[in-house]
Amino acid sequence: MTEQRKPRPKRGNVPYAPVTLPPRFVSDATGRAVEVVLSYSDYQELLRLLARHADWETLPPHLQDAIDNVLADDALAEDGTPIPLGQSLAETGEPAS
């Protein structure tokens, strides 16, 4: 029997916002696209999209860190009283370690 992993909590039902500026592609000498340049706001939106839909455990550490930073910035921008971590974990059913 395979063990089912609990999904990572999602941050609301925010629909995907289309990019504000068209991305620019950087090609190598053979014409293959090797990089994509996004505006900072589009990059943040991409990270939020990954946070909602990607399997957290399969993301590379640099993307996990980038998503953590964007979500932390979002949390700091929210109004309201902070909720203690233990209470938040109890509400989502996550075990406190």
MMTF fields as JSON, N, C-alpha, C and O atoms, coordinates in Angstrom:
{
  "mmtfVersion": "1.0.0",
  "mmtfProducer": "UNKNOWN",
  "numBonds": 387,
  "numAtoms": 388,
  "numGroups": 97,
  "numChains": 1,
  "numModels": 1,
  "chainsPerModel": [1],
  "groupsPerChain": [97],
  "chainIdList": ["A"],
  "bondAtomList": [4, 2, 8, 6, 12, 10, 16, 14, 20, 18, 24, 22, 28, 26, 32, 30, 36, 34, 40, 38, 44, 42, 48, 46, 52, 50, 56, 54, 60, 58, 64, 62, 68, 66, 72, 70, 76, 74, 80, 78, 84, 82, 88, 86, 92, 90, 96, 94, 100, 98, 104, 102, 108, 106, 112, 110, 116, 114, 120, 118, 124, 122, 128, 126, 132, 130, 136, 134, 140, 138, 144, 142, 148, 146, 152, 150, 156, 154, 160, 158, 164, 162, 168, 166, 172, 170, 176, 174, 180, 178, 184, 182, 188, 186, 192, 190, 196, 194, 200, 198, 204, 202, 208, 206, 212, 210, 216, 214, 220, 218, 224, 222, 228, 226, 232, 230, 236, 234, 240, 238, 244, 242, 248, 246, 252, 250, 256, 254, 260, 258, 264, 262, 268, 266, 272, 270, 276, 274, 280, 278, 284, 282, 288, 286, 292, 290, 296, 294, 300, 298, 304, 302, 308, 306, 312, 310, 316, 314, 320, 318, 324, 322, 328, 326, 332, 330, 336, 334, 340, 338, 344, 342, 348, 346, 352, 350, 356, 354, 360, 358, 364, 362, 368, 366, 372, 370, 376, 374, 380, 378, 384, 382],
  "bondOrderList": [1, 1, 1, 1, 1, 1, 1, 1, 1, 1, 1, 1, 1, 1, 1, 1, 1, 1, 1, 1, 1, 1, 1, 1, 1, 1, 1, 1, 1, 1, 1, 1, 1, 1, 1, 1, 1, 1, 1, 1, 1, 1, 1, 1, 1, 1, 1, 1, 1, 1, 1, 1, 1, 1, 1, 1, 1, 1, 1, 1, 1, 1, 1, 1, 1, 1, 1, 1, 1, 1, 1, 1, 1, 1, 1, 1, 1, 1, 1, 1, 1, 1, 1, 1, 1, 1, 1, 1, 1, 1, 1, 1, 1, 1, 1, 1],
  "groupList": [{"groupName": "MET", "atomNameList": ["N", "CA", "C", "O"], "elementList": ["N", "C", "C", "O"], "formalChargeList": [0, 0, 0, 0], "bondAtomList": [1, 0, 2, 1, 3, 2], "bondOrderList": [1, 1, 2], "singleLetterCode": "M", "chemCompType": "L-PEPTIDE LINKING"}, {"groupName": "THR", "atomNameList": ["N", "CA", "C", "O"], "elementList": ["N", "C", "C", "O"], "formalChargeList": [0, 0, 0, 0], "bondAtomList": [1, 0, 2, 1, 3, 2], "bondOrderList": [1, 1, 2], "singleLetterCode": "T", "chemCompType": "L-PEPTIDE LINKING"}, {"groupName": "GLU", "atomNameList": ["N", "CA", "C", "O"], "elementList": ["N", "C", "C", "O"], "formalChargeList": [0, 0, 0, 0], "bondAtomList": [1, 0, 2, 1, 3, 2], "bondOrderList": [1, 1, 2], "singleLetterCode": "E", "chemCompType": "L-PEPTIDE LINKING"}, {"groupName": "GLN", "atomNameList": ["N", "CA", "C", "O"], "elementList": ["N", "C", "C", "O"], "formalChargeList": [0, 0, 0, 0], "bondAtomList": [1, 0, 2, 1, 3, 2], "bondOrderList": [1, 1, 2], "singleLetterCode": "Q", "chemCompType": "L-PEPTIDE LINKING"}, {"groupName": "ARG", "atomNameList": ["N", "CA", "C", "O"], "elementList": ["N", "C", "C", "O"], "formalChargeList": [0, 0, 0, 0], "bondAtomList": [1, 0, 2, 1, 3, 2], "bondOrderList": [1, 1, 2], "singleLetterCode": "R", "chemCompType": "L-PEPTIDE LINKING"}, {"groupName": "LYS", "atomNameList": ["N", "CA", "C", "O"], "elementList": ["N", "C", "C", "O"], "formalChargeList": [0, 0, 0, 0], "bondAtomList": [1, 0, 2, 1, 3, 2], "bondOrderList": [1, 1, 2], "singleLetterCode": "K", "chemCompType": "L-PEPTIDE LINKING"}, {"groupName": "PRO", "atomNameList": ["N", "CA", "C", "O"], "elementList": ["N", "C", "C", "O"], "formalChargeList": [0, 0, 0, 0], "bondAtomList": [1, 0, 2, 1, 3, 2], "bondOrderList": [1, 1, 2], "singleLetterCode": "P", "chemCompType": "L-PEPTIDE LINKING"}, {"groupName": "GLY", "atomNameList": ["N", "CA", "C", "O"], "elementList": ["N", "C", "C", "O"], "formalChargeList": [0, 0, 0, 0], "bondAtomList": [1, 0, 2, 1, 3, 2], "bondOrderList": [1, 1, 2], "singleLetterCode": "G", "chemCompType": "PEPTIDE LINKING"}, {"groupName": "ASN", "atomNameList": ["N", "CA", "C", "O"], "elementList": ["N", "C", "C", "O"], "formalChargeList": [0, 0, 0, 0], "bondAtomList": [1, 0, 2, 1, 3, 2], "bondOrderList": [1, 1, 2], "singleLetterCode": "N", "chemCompType": "L-PEPTIDE LINKING"}, {"groupName": "VAL", "atomNameList": ["N", "CA", "C", "O"], "elementList": ["N", "C", "C", "O"], "formalChargeList": [0, 0, 0, 0], "bondAtomList": [1, 0, 2, 1, 3, 2], "bondOrderList": [1, 1, 2], "singleLetterCode": "V", "chemCompType": "L-PEPTIDE LINKING"}, {"groupName": "TYR", "atomNameList": ["N", "CA", "C", "O"], "elementList": ["N", "C", "C", "O"], "formalChargeList": [0, 0, 0, 0], "bondAtomList": [1, 0, 2, 1, 3, 2], "bondOrderList": [1, 1, 2], "singleLetterCode": "Y", "chemCompType": "L-PEPTIDE LINKING"}, {"groupName": "ALA", "atomNameList": ["N", "CA", "C", "O"], "elementList": ["N", "C", "C", "O"], "formalChargeList": [0, 0, 0, 0], "bondAtomList": [1, 0, 2, 1, 3, 2], "bondOrderList": [1, 1, 2], "singleLetterCode": "A", "chemCompType": "L-PEPTIDE LINKING"}, {"groupName": "LEU", "atomNameList": ["N", "CA", "C", "O"], "elementList": ["N", "C", "C", "O"], "formalChargeList": [0, 0, 0, 0], "bondAtomList": [1, 0, 2, 1, 3, 2], "bondOrderList": [1, 1, 2], "singleLetterCode": "L", "chemCompType": "L-PEPTIDE LINKING"}, {"groupName": "PHE", "atomNameList": ["N", "CA", "C", "O"], "elementList": ["N", "C", "C", "O"], "formalChargeList": [0, 0, 0, 0], "bondAtomList": [1, 0, 2, 1, 3, 2], "bondOrderList": [1, 1, 2], "singleLetterCode": "F", "chemCompType": "L-PEPTIDE LINKING"}, {"groupName": "SER", "atomNameList": ["N", "CA", "C", "O"], "elementList": ["N", "C", "C", "O"], "formalChargeList": [0, 0, 0, 0], "bondAtomList": [1, 0, 2, 1, 3, 2], "bondOrderList": [1, 1, 2], "singleLetterCode": "S", "chemCompType": "L-PEPTIDE LINKING"}, {"groupName": "ASP", "atomNameList": ["N", "CA", "C", "O"], "elementList": ["N", "C", "C", "O"], "formalChargeList": [0, 0, 0, 0], "bondAtomList": [1, 0, 2, 1, 3, 2], "bondOrderList": [1, 1, 2], "singleLetterCode": "D", "chemCompType": "L-PEPTIDE LINKING"}, {"groupName": "HIS", "atomNameList": ["N", "CA", "C", "O"], "elementList": ["N", "C", "C", "O"], "formalChargeList": [0, 0, 0, 0], "bondAtomList": [1, 0, 2, 1, 3, 2], "bondOrderList": [1, 1, 2], "singleLetterCode": "H", "chemCompType": "L-PEPTIDE LINKING"}, {"groupName": "TRP", "atomNameList": ["N", "CA", "C", "O"], "elementList": ["N", "C", "C", "O"], "formalChargeList": [0, 0, 0, 0], "bondAtomList": [1, 0, 2, 1, 3, 2], "bondOrderList": [1, 1, 2], "singleLetterCode": "W", "chemCompType": "L-PEPTIDE LINKING"}, {"groupName": "ILE", "atomNameList": ["N", "CA", "C", "O"], "elementList": ["N", "C", "C", "O"], "formalChargeList": [0, 0, 0, 0], "bondAtomList": [1, 0, 2, 1, 3, 2], "bondOrderList": [1, 1, 2], "singleLetterCode": "I", "chemCompType": "L-PEPTIDE LINKING"}],
  "groupTypeList": [0, 1, 2, 3, 4, 5, 6, 4, 6, 5, 4, 7, 8, 9, 6, 10, 11, 6, 9, 1, 12, 6, 6, 4, 13, 9, 14, 15, 11, 1, 7, 4, 11, 9, 2, 9, 9, 12, 14, 10, 14, 15, 10, 3, 2, 12, 12, 4, 12, 12, 11, 4, 16, 11, 15, 17, 2, 1, 12, 6, 6, 16, 12, 3, 15, 11, 18, 15, 8, 9, 12, 11, 15, 15, 11, 12, 11, 2, 15, 7, 1, 6, 18, 6, 12, 7, 3, 14, 12, 11, 2, 1, 7, 2, 6, 11, 14],
  "groupIdList": [1, 2, 3, 4, 5, 6, 7, 8, 9, 10, 11, 12, 13, 14, 15, 16, 17, 18, 19, 20, 21, 22, 23, 24, 25, 26, 27, 28, 29, 30, 31, 32, 33, 34, 35, 36, 37, 38, 39, 40, 41, 42, 43, 44, 45, 46, 47, 48, 49, 50, 51, 52, 53, 54, 55, 56, 57, 58, 59, 60, 61, 62, 63, 64, 65, 66, 67, 68, 69, 70, 71, 72, 73, 74, 75, 76, 77, 78, 79, 80, 81, 82, 83, 84, 85, 86, 87, 88, 89, 90, 91, 92, 93, 94, 95, 96, 97],
  "secStructList": [7, 7, 7, 7, 7, 7, 7, 7, 7, 7, 7, 7, 7, 7, 7, 7, 7, 7, 7, 1, 1, 7, 7, 3, 3, 3, 3, 7, 6, 6, 1, 7, 3, 3, 3, 3, 3, 7, 7, 2, 2, 2, 2, 2, 2, 2, 2, 2, 2, 2, 2, 2, 2, 1, 7, 4, 4, 4, 1, 7, 2, 2, 2, 2, 2, 2, 2, 2, 2, 2, 2, 2, 2, 2, 2, 2, 2, 1, 7, 1, 7, 7, 7, 7, 2, 2, 2, 2, 2, 2, 2, 2, 6, 7, 7, 7, 7],
  "xCoordList": [0.842, 0.0, 0.887, 1.774, 0.661, 1.445, 0.843, -0.374, 1.734, 1.307, 0.916, 1.682, -0.264, -0.734, -0.166, -0.26, 0.419, 0.914, -0.206, -1.035, -0.225, -1.186, -0.751, 0.439, -1.692, -1.293, -0.891, -1.392, 0.009, 0.425, -0.747, -1.432, -1.004, -2.133, -2.006, -0.92, -3.098, -3.122, -3.518, -4.183, -3.113, -3.408, -4.593, -4.414, -5.775, -6.981, -7.275, -6.495, -8.405, -8.846, -8.629, -9.568, -7.405, -7.086, -6.857, -5.99, -7.633, -7.412, -6.069, -5.524, -5.554, -4.293, -4.464, -5.402, -3.577, -3.607, -2.677, -1.541, -3.136, -2.247, -1.047, -1.084, 0.0, 1.214, 0.926, 0.114, 1.602, 1.385, 2.236, 1.833, 3.412, 4.302, 4.676, 4.908, 4.74, 5.135, 6.55, 7.442, 6.756, 8.105, 9.048, 8.629, 10.327, 11.35, 12.152, 12.482, 12.456, 13.203, 14.634, 14.894, 15.564, 16.979, 17.348, 17.108, 17.925, 18.269, 19.772, 20.551, 20.162, 21.577, 21.919, 21.085, 23.126, 23.587, 22.785, 22.731, 22.161, 21.379, 19.916, 19.142, 19.539, 18.159, 17.245, 16.061, 17.794, 16.996, 16.803, 17.75, 15.583, 15.33, 15.989, 15.726, 16.843, 17.558, 17.196, 17.508, 16.544, 16.123, 14.848, 14.56, 14.086, 12.905, 13.04, 13.311, 12.854, 12.948, 11.53, 10.783, 11.165, 9.842, 9.968, 11.02, 8.889, 8.872, 8.801, 8.415, 9.17, 9.183, 7.784, 7.628, 6.778, 5.408, 4.954, 4.259, 5.33, 4.99, 5.743, 5.198, 6.982, 7.769, 7.104, 7.008, 6.645, 5.953, 4.67, 4.36, 3.93, 2.69, 2.984, 2.24, 4.055, 4.464, 4.784, 4.406, 5.474, 5.8, 4.538, 4.437, 3.574, 2.301, 1.563, 0.965, 1.609, 0.979, 1.648, 0.962, 2.966, 3.686, 3.315, 3.157, 3.177, 2.83, 1.47, 1.262, 0.546, -0.801, -0.875, -1.675, -0.061, -0.293, 0.86, 0.633, 2.063, 3.204, 3.338, 2.907, 3.934, 4.261, 5.495, 6.588, 5.306, 6.35, 7.619, 8.723, 7.474, 8.628, 9.482, 10.66, 8.918, 9.69, 10.331, 11.131, 9.985, 10.582, 12.023, 12.333, 12.91, 14.292, 14.338, 13.474, 15.346, 15.432, 15.385, 14.809, 15.979, 15.97, 14.545, 14.211, 13.699, 12.306, 11.507, 10.646, 11.78, 11.115, 11.428, 10.538, 12.693, 13.091, 12.41, 11.934, 12.363, 11.742, 10.247, 9.712, 9.578, 8.152, 7.951, 7.04, 8.786, 8.693, 8.815, 8.072, 9.748, 9.93, 8.715, 8.305, 8.132, 6.947, 5.767, 5.044, 5.569, 4.453, 4.661, 3.692, 5.902, 6.187, 5.884, 5.313, 6.257, 5.929, 4.42, 3.915, 3.693, 2.234, 1.651, 0.724, 2.199, 1.699, 1.952, 1.1, 3.111, 3.413, 2.495, 2.195, 2.053, 1.191, -0.27, -1.062, -0.628, -2.012, -2.313, -1.448, -3.561, -4.021, -4.525, -4.787, -4.659, -5.233, -4.233, -3.055, -4.736, -3.933, -3.234, -3.865, -1.95, -1.245, -1.835, -2.286, -1.826, -2.317, -1.1, -0.199, -1.058, 0.067, 0.17, -0.848, 1.378, 1.611, 0.867, 0.267, 0.9, 0.221, -1.267, -1.848, -1.882, -3.319, -3.59, -4.553, -2.754, -2.918, -2.771, -3.549, -1.77, -1.574, -2.747, -3.16, -3.287, -4.438, -5.643, -6.402, -5.833, -6.971, -6.849, -7.864, -5.63, -5.441, -5.28, -5.271, -5.152, -4.997, -3.568, -3.325, -2.621, -1.212, -0.675, -1.03, 0.168, 0.76, 1.816, 2.596, 1.843, 2.882, 4.104, 3.985, 5.28, 6.476, 7.372, 8.427],
  "yCoordList": [-1.177, 0.0, 1.239, 1.363, 2.139, 3.365, 4.391, 4.526, 5.098, 6.112, 7.378, 7.872, 7.895, 9.123, 10.315, 10.376, 11.256, 12.486, 13.498, 13.588, 14.257, 15.347, 16.446, 16.749, 17.048, 18.159, 19.373, 19.59, 20.147, 21.385, 22.349, 22.46, 23.059, 23.997, 25.039, 25.563, 25.331, 26.308, 27.676, 27.769, 28.709, 30.072, 30.617, 31.355, 30.261, 30.853, 30.392, 29.66, 30.83, 30.486, 31.664, 32.152, 32.108, 33.241, 32.727, 31.881, 33.234, 32.766, 33.259, 34.257, 32.543, 32.936, 34.235, 34.385, 35.159, 36.436, 36.334, 35.879, 36.748, 36.694, 37.615, 38.553, 37.336, 38.147, 39.585, 39.849, 40.511, 41.929, 42.404, 43.288, 41.816, 42.147, 40.851, 39.845, 40.845, 39.608, 39.197, 40.041, 37.913, 37.475, 37.594, 37.509, 37.793, 37.824, 36.537, 36.069, 35.983, 34.736, 35.012, 35.835, 34.318, 34.404, 33.097, 32.015, 33.203, 32.012, 31.808, 32.753, 30.549, 30.265, 30.387, 30.823, 30.008, 30.17, 29.331, 29.658, 28.251, 27.4, 27.831, 27.238, 28.859, 29.339, 28.732, 29.064, 27.833, 27.247, 28.251, 28.939, 28.347, 29.223, 28.605, 27.45, 29.375, 28.873, 29.636, 29.184, 30.787, 31.589, 32.326, 32.581, 32.664, 33.505, 34.646, 34.421, 35.863, 37.041, 37.529, 37.85, 37.582, 38.031, 39.317, 39.609, 40.084, 41.221, 40.673, 39.522, 41.488, 41.009, 40.607, 39.604, 41.372, 41.031, 39.72, 38.929, 39.482, 38.213, 37.047, 35.951, 37.279, 36.254, 35.888, 34.712, 36.908, 36.645, 35.85, 34.927, 36.203, 35.487, 34.039, 33.134, 33.816, 32.455, 31.647, 30.479, 32.258, 31.561, 31.247, 30.175, 32.169, 31.903, 30.744, 29.906, 30.704, 29.619, 28.281, 27.28, 28.267, 27.054, 26.632, 25.442, 27.598, 27.287, 26.605, 25.735, 26.998, 26.422, 25.053, 24.216, 24.806, 23.623, 22.616, 21.471, 22.993, 22.076, 21.205, 21.585, 20.044, 19.174, 19.757, 19.765, 20.235, 20.946, 20.114, 20.644, 18.827, 17.961, 17.778, 17.438, 17.995, 17.793, 19.081, 19.047, 20.215, 21.488, 21.585, 21.151, 22.148, 22.339, 23.368, 24.241, 23.262, 24.16, 25.646, 26.43, 26.056, 27.487, 27.969, 29.113, 27.113, 27.508, 27.499, 28.356, 26.543, 26.535, 27.813, 28.412, 28.232, 29.469, 30.687, 31.567, 30.736, 31.873, 31.942, 33.025, 30.79, 30.764, 31.181, 31.954, 30.684, 31.081, 32.592, 33.203, 33.199, 34.652, 35.41, 36.4, 34.962, 35.641, 35.492, 36.456, 34.284, 34.078, 34.842, 35.313, 34.973, 35.774, 37.243, 37.918, 37.744, 39.126, 39.333, 40.359, 38.345, 38.429, 38.462, 39.224, 37.633, 37.584, 38.902, 39.368, 39.507, 40.79, 41.898, 42.845, 41.779, 42.798, 42.656, 43.581, 41.502, 41.285, 42.087, 42.312, 42.509, 43.176, 42.125, 40.985, 42.507, 41.605, 41.204, 41.558, 40.458, 40.003, 38.697, 37.794, 38.585, 37.333, 36.18, 36.371, 34.988, 33.79, 32.964, 32.757, 32.485, 31.645, 30.391, 29.852, 29.935, 28.794, 27.553, 26.839, 27.292, 26.117, 26.126, 25.092, 27.286, 27.406, 27.191, 26.518, 27.752, 27.576, 26.108, 25.605, 25.421, 24.006, 23.168, 22.221, 23.517, 22.779, 22.941, 21.99, 24.132, 24.39, 23.624, 23.229, 23.4, 22.676, 21.18, 20.413, 20.758, 19.345, 18.852, 17.647, 19.755, 19.374, 19.091, 19.791, 18.085, 17.826, 18.865, 19.259, 19.304, 20.233, 19.42, 18.451, 19.807, 19.027, 19.776, 19.27],
  "zCoordList": [0.0, 0.0, 0.0, 0.844, -0.918, -0.958, -0.008, 0.118, 0.644, 1.588, 0.826, -0.001, 1.106, 0.471, 1.225, 2.451, 0.509, 1.113, 1.177, 0.271, 2.253, 2.346, 1.395, 1.308, 0.682, -0.189, 0.634, 1.737, 0.084, 0.738, 0.728, -0.289, 1.839, 1.857, 0.757, 0.511, 0.108, -0.982, -0.43, 0.602, -1.107, -0.674, -1.46, -2.428, -1.054, -1.621, -3.036, -3.646, -3.539, -4.886, -5.824, -6.453, -5.91, -6.761, -8.18, -8.398, -9.155, -10.529, -11.056, -10.583, -12.036, -12.645, -13.404, -14.187, -13.179, -13.891, -15.095, -14.957, -16.266, -17.435, -17.248, -16.451, -17.985, -17.874, -18.269, -19.156, -17.6, -17.882, -19.045, -19.801, -19.186, -20.302, -21.0, -20.331, -22.312, -22.986, -22.569, -22.491, -22.304, -21.946, -23.14, -24.295, -22.836, -23.886, -23.799, -22.71, -24.938, -24.989, -25.396, -26.273, -24.755, -25.083, -25.77, -25.233, -26.944, -27.73, -27.775, -27.652, -27.956, -28.139, -29.631, -30.424, -30.004, -31.393, -32.381, -33.567, -31.906, -32.81, -32.909, -33.66, -32.154, -32.204, -31.155, -31.093, -30.32, -29.241, -28.122, -27.74, -27.586, -26.441, -25.21, -24.873, -24.544, -23.372, -22.104, -21.002, -22.243, -21.098, -21.458, -22.628, -20.414, -20.575, -19.588, -18.408, -20.057, -19.204, -18.932, -19.856, -17.632, -17.207, -16.416, -15.848, -16.382, -15.472, -14.048, -13.844, -13.074, -11.688, -11.225, -10.529, -11.601, -11.178, -11.831, -11.194, -13.072, -13.721, -13.082, -12.955, -12.684, -11.996, -10.667, -10.319, -9.924, -8.661, -8.903, -8.15, -9.944, -10.257, -10.643, -10.264, -11.387, -11.744, -10.485, -10.387, -9.527, -8.282, -7.483, -6.886, -7.465, -6.777, -7.449, -6.774, -8.767, -9.519, -9.174, -8.969, -9.111, -8.715, -7.295, -7.023, -6.393, -5.006, -4.92, -4.075, -5.789, -5.759, -6.421, -6.003, -7.442, -8.259, -8.325, -8.714, -7.967, -8.101, -6.856, -5.768, -7.033, -5.908, -5.228, -5.795, -4.027, -3.293, -3.169, -3.295, -2.928, -2.703, -3.954, -3.844, -5.134, -6.36, -6.871, -7.805, -6.266, -6.703, -6.222, -5.113, -7.041, -6.587, -5.455, -5.368, -4.59, -3.432, -3.783, -3.028, -4.915, -5.237, -5.534, -5.225, -6.13, -6.362, -5.067, -4.868, -4.184, -2.885, -2.119, -1.515, -2.14, -1.459, -2.08, -1.363, -3.405, -4.084, -3.755, -3.517, -3.744, -3.41, -1.956, -1.657, -1.054, 0.354, 0.5, 1.268, -0.232, -0.143, -0.656, -0.049, -1.762, -2.306, -1.353, -1.104, -0.818, 0.106, 1.409, 2.004, 1.86, 3.056, 2.794, 3.65, 1.622, 1.266, 1.219, 1.675, 0.661, 0.619, 2.028, 2.305, 2.917, 4.297, 5.014, 5.77, 4.785, 5.417, 4.906, 5.634, 3.668, 3.075, 3.518, 3.342, 4.091, 4.52, 5.774, 6.621, 5.865, 7.077, 8.052, 7.668, 9.3, 10.287, 11.344, 11.291, 12.303, 13.423, 13.055, 12.505, 13.35, 13.066, 13.881, 15.011, 13.294, 13.971, 14.378, 13.565, 15.632, 16.041, 15.167, 14.733, 14.912, 14.048, 14.533, 13.729, 15.825, 16.369, 16.079, 15.752, 16.198, 15.892, 14.415, 14.047, 13.579, 12.133, 11.728, 10.917, 12.294, 11.992, 12.481, 11.812, 13.653, 14.183, 13.27, 13.078, 12.702, 11.808, 10.507, 9.933, 10.021, 8.766, 8.98, 8.018, 10.238, 10.53, 10.415, 10.49, 10.236, 10.147, 11.549, 12.497, 11.691, 13.018, 13.347, 12.48, 14.582, 15.035, 15.44, 16.19, 14.948, 15.275, 16.203, 16.585]
}
